[in-house]
Structures are given as structure tokens and as C-alpha cells.
Amino acid sequence: MQKTSARLLSLLSLLQARRDWPGALLAERLEISPRTVRRDVDRLRELGYPIAAVKGPDGGYRLDAGTELPPLLFDDEQAVALAVALQAACVSGAGIEEAAMRALTTVRQVMPARLRHRIDALQVTAVERPAARPDTRVDSRLLMTLGSAVHAREVLRFDYAPASPAGAGPGGDDPATLPPRRVQPHHLVTWGERWYLLAWDLDREDWRTFRVDRITPRTPTGPRFAPRELPGGDVAAFLAGRFRGSDASGDWPCRGEVILDLPAADVSRYTRDGVVEALGPARCRLVLGSWSWPGLAAAIGRFDADIEVVGPAELKHAFANLARRYADAATGLSSGG
């Protein structure tokens, strides 16, 4: 039988899942007696949850809406789901980024250490680009498994379903007969409303990106490893280069990083394959590439906001040259080429 605290979480989770619950069905789901269900319901009421008794042949309970917010209780799956949702909302472009950041901070502070540790293990890198229509869903337990392996630096073994519509592997092989992939997981990433695992493939001795919805982990995980240096050191920029059809050395000829005094949601709408990271409610980091330094400076300059150039020096020089040209244009003077 579960401990009382864990049982209360399970009971609350069930009450939130549907409108009415017969007492006998609750007892069966929780593997306890109807009398214990009644006692646990009373405990939740003492905590502030408005649970009403439902009359009828079977009797039962209903979690009603209350006038005050009672203490929030989350089971493990709910905590993972909440962390994933709030991290994704921070770069959603839906106008809720600041609230999502504050909510994630607040929820983490009130979590017990055990849940805080699990949430901290699930660090997601969100790479913004025009939204793609989602055609797959990822189980939160799978995200938790992969996120924990990334956090613990443990080798992962998994079966990887091919993209072939018929489900056959290269050369027509049955996926069930293919050997499992062995990787050192580096980062869990969102891109275009899909989840990806960025990892070092031990058998192919190269960096690979895997669609999470095609991964079926094998247990147990492998030994711990020392993390490798990602080419360029920037996971979001590395992934952006891969999705542009180039390797780490085939990125834009010119790529720079700046801080803009604008919300991340406002900037991400106009950067296409740029990488936007929220630094606060009205401040963000932008990593963007172009074919030339003046072109990159001009692209960044179209944002009506103060700009702090993080690097490289070539981008600073391009801004200085453009500033002189714009100043000359404003006074009607020739720039002299």
C-alpha cells in the first residue's frame, strides 16, 4: 500500500481527471478500502480542496471549483508535464513568456527536493523557427527518461524507428532486427514543435540528431561518460546548422550574438532560423547568421531597440561602418564608397 502522502497525491490526481468518481471505484483504483478513501477525502478537505459528496446509488466524490486556491500538489508525472509546458511556454510567442518564467520559478521553489531534482534534470533547449504542424506526440515518461540520462551523463541504448512509411529500415530491414543505437546524450531540444535528442553516436563516431517520438529506450542505461565538446559550443546554433543541411563547419559564413531590449516573443516572430533566448520580460539574446557582416548588422538593426553586441568583433565593426554610412545619408553627404 502507498504511504499516506503518496496516496493523497494519487487520489487528488484521479479526482482532477474526471467529474464524478464512485467511492468504490476510487477504492479499487487506489487498492484501499472505502473507509480509507473517506479518511483521505477528509484530509484533502482540511488542506482546502472543495471535495463534494455525490449522492446516488453508488455514492462518490467530486472536486468542485473553490473560491480560494488551495495548496498545489503534484505527482511525479504532473511535475514533469508542468516543467515541460512552462519551459516551452517561455519561447512560445503567445504573449505569456513572462508569466511562464515566473510560474516556473514559483512552482520550483515550493516543490520538495526530490521533485526539484527531477525538474532540474529536464533542461530543454528551445530553438525557435516558424511553427510546423505537429504530427506526433511524445510521452512525458519518455522525456523524463531521456532528460535524466542527459543530466546524469549516462550512455543510452534505444531502438530507433526509421522514417520510412512502410516501417522498414535501410535496405528493407525490419526495425525489430536492427541493432540498438548507442549514444552519449548531450541535449534534449525542441525544434519546430518536435522533440529531438542531440547525442554522440558511439558506433558512428559522430554527432547525430534523433526524433524523440521514434525512440524506444532499452534498459538499463549504460556507464557514465565525460561530456564531449560540441562543435562551436552552442547547441542551438549547431542544431540550426544541421537542419539547414550543413554540418558544424557549414554554418552561415557570418554569425553573431547580440542582446536586444525586446521580449523574446517579439523577436522570434521575425528571425526565422535565428536562435532566441529569453533573458527577462523585455530582454533577450539573439544568435543570427548571414552571408556578410554588414548584412547581419542590417538585419539586427531593423529591430527598434537598444543593441548590445556580444560578439564577434567583426559584427561590432560592421555596426560602426553602417552607423557612419547612415549618419552620412541623414546629412545628405556621400559616404565616398
C-alpha positions as CSV (number, residue, x, y, z in Angstrom):
1,M,0.0,0.0,0.0
2,Q,1.2,3.5,-0.8
3,K,2.2,5.9,2.0
4,T,-0.4,8.4,3.0
5,S,1.2,11.4,1.3
6,A,1.7,9.4,-2.0
7,R,-1.8,8.1,-1.7
8,L,-3.3,11.6,-1.3
9,L,-1.4,12.7,-4.5
10,S,-2.9,9.7,-6.4
11,L,-6.4,10.4,-5.1
12,L,-6.2,14.1,-6.0
13,S,-4.9,13.2,-9.4
14,L,-7.9,10.9,-10.0
15,L,-10.4,13.5,-8.8
16,Q,-8.9,16.0,-11.2
17,A,-9.2,13.6,-14.2
18,R,-13.0,13.2,-14.3
19,R,-16.0,15.0,-12.9
20,D,-17.6,12.3,-10.7
21,W,-15.9,9.3,-9.0
22,P,-17.9,6.4,-7.3
23,G,-16.3,5.7,-4.0
24,A,-16.0,2.0,-4.7
25,L,-14.1,2.7,-8.0
26,L,-11.7,5.1,-6.2
27,A,-11.0,2.4,-3.6
28,E,-10.4,-0.2,-6.4
29,R,-8.1,2.1,-8.3
30,L,-6.1,3.1,-5.2
31,E,-6.2,-0.5,-3.8
32,I,-7.5,0.7,-0.5
33,S,-10.8,0.3,1.4
34,P,-13.8,2.7,1.0
35,R,-13.2,3.7,4.6
36,T,-9.7,4.8,3.8
37,V,-11.0,6.7,0.8
38,R,-13.3,8.6,3.1
39,R,-10.5,9.5,5.5
40,D,-8.2,10.6,2.7
41,V,-11.0,12.8,1.2
42,D,-11.4,14.4,4.7
43,R,-7.6,15.1,4.7
44,L,-7.8,16.8,1.3
45,R,-10.7,18.9,2.5
46,E,-8.6,20.0,5.5
47,L,-5.9,21.2,3.0
48,G,-8.5,23.4,1.3
49,Y,-9.7,21.2,-1.6
50,P,-13.5,21.6,-2.1
51,I,-14.5,17.9,-2.5
52,A,-18.3,17.4,-2.5
53,A,-20.0,14.1,-1.8
54,V,-22.1,12.9,-4.7
55,K,-25.5,11.3,-3.9
56,G,-26.7,8.3,-5.7
57,P,-26.8,4.5,-5.7
58,D,-23.1,4.2,-5.7
59,G,-22.2,7.4,-3.9
60,G,-19.0,9.1,-4.7
61,Y,-17.0,12.3,-4.8
62,R,-16.4,15.4,-7.0
63,L,-13.7,18.0,-6.9
64,D,-15.5,21.3,-7.2
65,A,-14.1,24.7,-8.1
66,G,-13.2,26.7,-5.0
67,T,-13.1,30.4,-4.2
68,E,-9.5,30.2,-3.0
69,L,-6.5,28.4,-4.4
70,P,-5.6,25.6,-2.1
71,P,-2.1,24.3,-1.8
72,L,-0.9,22.7,-5.0
73,L,0.0,19.1,-5.0
74,F,1.6,17.3,-7.9
75,D,2.5,13.7,-8.5
76,D,5.7,13.0,-10.4
77,E,4.1,12.9,-13.9
78,Q,2.3,16.1,-13.3
79,A,5.5,17.8,-12.2
80,V,7.3,16.7,-15.3
81,A,4.4,17.8,-17.5
82,L,4.3,21.2,-15.8
83,A,8.0,21.8,-16.2
84,V,8.0,20.9,-19.9
85,A,5.0,23.1,-20.6
86,L,6.3,26.1,-18.8
87,Q,9.8,25.8,-20.3
88,A,8.2,25.6,-23.8
89,A,5.9,28.5,-23.0
90,C,8.9,30.8,-22.3
91,V,9.6,30.9,-26.0
92,S,6.1,30.2,-27.3
93,G,5.4,33.6,-28.8
94,A,1.9,33.6,-27.3
95,G,2.4,36.6,-25.1
96,I,2.7,34.6,-21.9
97,E,6.5,34.3,-21.7
98,E,7.0,36.5,-18.6
99,A,4.2,34.8,-16.7
100,A,5.6,31.3,-17.7
101,M,9.0,32.2,-16.4
102,R,7.6,33.5,-13.1
103,A,5.4,30.4,-12.8
104,L,8.2,28.0,-13.4
105,T,10.3,29.8,-10.7
106,T,7.5,29.8,-8.2
107,V,6.5,26.2,-8.7
108,R,10.1,25.0,-8.5
109,Q,10.6,26.8,-5.1
110,V,7.6,25.1,-3.5
111,M,8.5,21.6,-4.8
112,P,10.1,19.1,-2.4
113,A,13.8,18.5,-3.1
114,R,13.0,15.2,-4.8
115,L,10.8,16.8,-7.4
116,R,13.0,19.8,-7.9
117,H,15.9,17.4,-8.7
118,R,13.8,15.7,-11.4
119,I,12.6,19.0,-12.9
120,D,16.2,20.4,-12.9
121,A,17.3,17.3,-14.8
122,L,14.9,18.1,-17.6
123,Q,16.6,21.1,-19.2
124,V,15.1,21.8,-22.6
125,T,16.7,24.0,-25.3
126,A,14.0,25.6,-27.4
127,V,15.0,26.6,-30.9
128,E,12.6,29.0,-32.4
129,R,11.5,28.8,-36.1
130,P,8.2,29.1,-38.0
131,A,5.9,26.6,-36.4
132,A,5.3,23.3,-38.1
133,R,2.1,21.4,-37.8
134,P,2.7,18.8,-35.1
135,D,2.0,15.2,-36.2
136,T,3.4,13.3,-33.3
137,R,3.2,13.3,-29.5
138,V,5.8,12.4,-27.0
139,D,5.1,10.6,-23.7
140,S,6.3,12.6,-20.7
141,R,7.8,9.5,-19.3
142,L,10.0,9.2,-22.3
143,L,11.1,12.8,-22.0
144,M,11.9,12.1,-18.3
145,T,14.0,9.1,-19.2
146,L,16.0,10.9,-21.8
147,G,16.3,14.1,-19.7
148,S,17.6,12.1,-16.7
149,A,20.2,10.3,-18.9
150,V,21.3,13.7,-20.2
151,H,21.6,15.1,-16.7
152,A,23.4,12.0,-15.3
153,R,25.7,11.7,-18.4
154,E,24.8,8.0,-18.9
155,V,25.1,6.1,-22.2
156,L,21.7,5.4,-23.7
157,R,20.7,2.4,-25.7
158,F,17.5,2.6,-27.8
159,D,15.6,1.3,-30.8
160,Y,15.1,3.9,-33.4
161,A,12.2,3.7,-35.8
162,P,13.1,4.7,-39.4
163,A,11.2,7.4,-41.2
164,S,10.1,5.0,-44.0
165,P,6.3,4.9,-44.3
166,A,6.4,1.2,-44.6
167,G,8.4,1.0,-41.3
168,A,11.3,-0.9,-42.9
169,G,14.9,0.0,-42.2
170,P,17.7,0.7,-44.7
171,G,17.6,-1.9,-47.5
172,G,14.1,-3.1,-46.3
173,D,15.3,-4.4,-43.0
174,D,12.7,-5.0,-40.3
175,P,13.3,-2.4,-37.5
176,A,13.0,-5.1,-34.9
177,T,16.1,-6.8,-36.4
178,L,18.2,-3.6,-36.4
179,P,20.8,-3.3,-33.6
180,P,20.1,-0.7,-30.9
181,R,21.7,2.7,-31.1
182,R,24.3,3.5,-28.5
183,V,24.8,7.2,-27.8
184,Q,26.1,9.7,-25.3
185,P,23.1,12.0,-24.8
186,H,24.0,15.7,-24.9
187,H,20.8,17.7,-25.1
188,L,17.1,17.5,-25.3
189,V,15.8,20.0,-27.8
190,T,12.6,21.4,-29.2
191,W,12.5,22.5,-32.9
192,G,9.5,23.2,-35.0
193,E,7.1,21.8,-32.4
194,R,9.0,18.4,-32.3
195,W,11.4,16.9,-29.7
196,Y,14.9,15.9,-30.6
197,L,17.8,14.3,-28.8
198,L,21.2,15.6,-29.7
199,A,23.9,12.9,-29.0
200,W,27.2,11.5,-29.9
201,D,26.7,8.2,-31.7
202,L,29.3,5.7,-30.3
203,D,29.1,3.3,-33.3
204,R,29.2,6.0,-36.0
205,E,31.6,8.2,-34.1
206,D,29.8,11.4,-35.0
207,W,27.1,13.8,-33.7
208,R,23.5,12.7,-34.5
209,T,20.1,14.2,-34.0
210,F,17.2,11.8,-33.2
211,R,13.5,12.4,-33.3
212,V,12.3,11.6,-29.8
213,D,9.0,10.2,-31.0
214,R,10.9,7.4,-32.8
215,I,13.0,6.4,-29.8
216,T,12.2,3.3,-27.7
217,P,14.7,3.2,-24.8
218,R,16.3,0.0,-23.6
219,T,17.2,-0.6,-20.0
220,P,19.3,-0.3,-18.1
221,T,21.3,2.7,-19.2
222,G,25.0,2.3,-19.8
223,P,28.0,3.7,-17.9
224,R,28.7,7.3,-17.2
225,F,30.8,9.3,-19.6
226,A,32.7,12.6,-19.7
227,P,30.7,15.0,-21.9
228,R,32.3,15.9,-25.3
229,E,32.8,19.4,-26.6
230,L,30.0,20.2,-29.0
231,P,31.4,21.8,-32.2
232,G,31.0,25.5,-31.8
233,G,29.9,25.1,-28.2
234,D,26.4,26.3,-28.9
235,V,23.7,23.6,-29.0
236,A,21.0,25.7,-30.6
237,A,23.3,27.1,-33.3
238,F,24.7,23.6,-34.0
239,L,21.2,22.2,-34.4
240,A,20.2,25.1,-36.6
241,G,23.1,24.3,-38.9
242,R,22.2,20.7,-39.1
243,F,18.6,21.5,-40.1
244,R,19.9,23.8,-42.8
245,G,21.6,20.8,-44.3
246,S,25.1,21.6,-43.2
247,D,27.5,20.3,-40.7
248,A,29.0,22.3,-37.9
249,S,31.6,23.8,-40.2
250,G,29.0,24.7,-42.8
251,D,27.1,27.3,-40.8
252,W,26.5,30.8,-42.1
253,P,29.8,32.5,-43.1
254,C,29.0,35.2,-40.6
255,R,27.2,34.6,-37.3
256,G,26.9,36.9,-34.4
257,E,25.3,37.2,-31.0
258,V,23.6,40.3,-29.5
259,I,21.4,41.3,-26.6
260,L,18.2,43.2,-27.5
261,D,15.9,45.2,-25.2
262,L,12.8,43.4,-26.6
263,P,10.7,40.5,-25.4
264,A,11.8,37.1,-26.9
265,A,8.4,36.6,-28.3
266,D,8.5,39.8,-30.4
267,V,12.0,39.0,-31.8
268,S,11.3,35.3,-32.5
269,R,8.5,36.1,-34.9
270,Y,10.9,37.8,-37.3
271,T,14.1,35.8,-37.0
272,R,13.2,32.6,-38.9
273,D,16.2,30.4,-38.3
274,G,17.7,32.6,-35.6
275,V,18.0,31.4,-32.1
276,V,16.2,33.5,-29.4
277,E,16.7,33.1,-25.7
278,A,14.6,35.0,-23.2
279,L,16.6,36.8,-20.6
280,G,13.7,38.6,-18.9
281,P,10.3,40.0,-19.7
282,A,11.7,42.7,-22.0
283,R,15.2,41.4,-22.9
284,C,16.5,38.6,-25.0
285,R,19.6,37.0,-26.6
286,L,19.6,36.7,-30.4
287,V,22.0,34.5,-32.4
288,L,21.7,35.1,-36.1
289,G,23.6,34.3,-39.2
290,S,24.0,35.9,-42.6
291,W,26.2,35.8,-45.7
292,S,28.0,39.1,-44.8
293,W,28.7,41.1,-41.7
294,P,27.0,44.3,-43.0
295,G,24.0,42.2,-43.9
296,L,23.9,40.7,-40.5
297,A,24.2,44.1,-38.8
298,A,21.5,45.5,-41.0
299,A,19.2,42.5,-40.2
300,I,19.6,43.1,-36.5
301,G,19.3,46.8,-36.8
302,R,15.7,46.5,-38.1
303,F,14.6,45.8,-34.6
304,D,13.6,49.1,-33.0
305,A,15.6,48.5,-29.7
306,D,18.9,49.1,-28.0
307,I,21.5,46.6,-29.1
308,E,24.4,45.2,-27.1
309,V,26.9,43.2,-29.3
310,V,28.2,40.2,-27.5
311,G,30.5,39.2,-30.5
312,P,32.4,38.7,-32.6
313,A,34.5,41.8,-33.3
314,E,33.6,41.7,-37.0
315,L,29.9,42.4,-36.1
316,K,30.9,45.4,-34.0
317,H,32.9,46.8,-36.9
318,A,30.0,46.2,-39.3
319,F,27.7,48.2,-36.9
320,A,30.3,51.0,-36.8
321,N,30.6,51.2,-40.6
322,L,26.8,51.2,-41.0
323,A,26.5,53.9,-38.4
324,R,28.8,56.1,-40.4
325,R,27.0,55.4,-43.6
326,Y,23.6,56.1,-42.1
327,A,24.9,59.3,-40.5
328,D,26.2,60.5,-43.9
329,A,22.9,59.5,-45.5
330,A,21.0,61.5,-42.9
331,T,23.0,64.7,-43.6
332,G,22.9,64.2,-47.4
333,L,26.7,63.6,-47.7
334,S,28.3,61.0,-49.9
335,S,30.0,58.2,-48.0
336,G,32.7,58.1,-50.5
337,G,32.1,54.4,-51.2
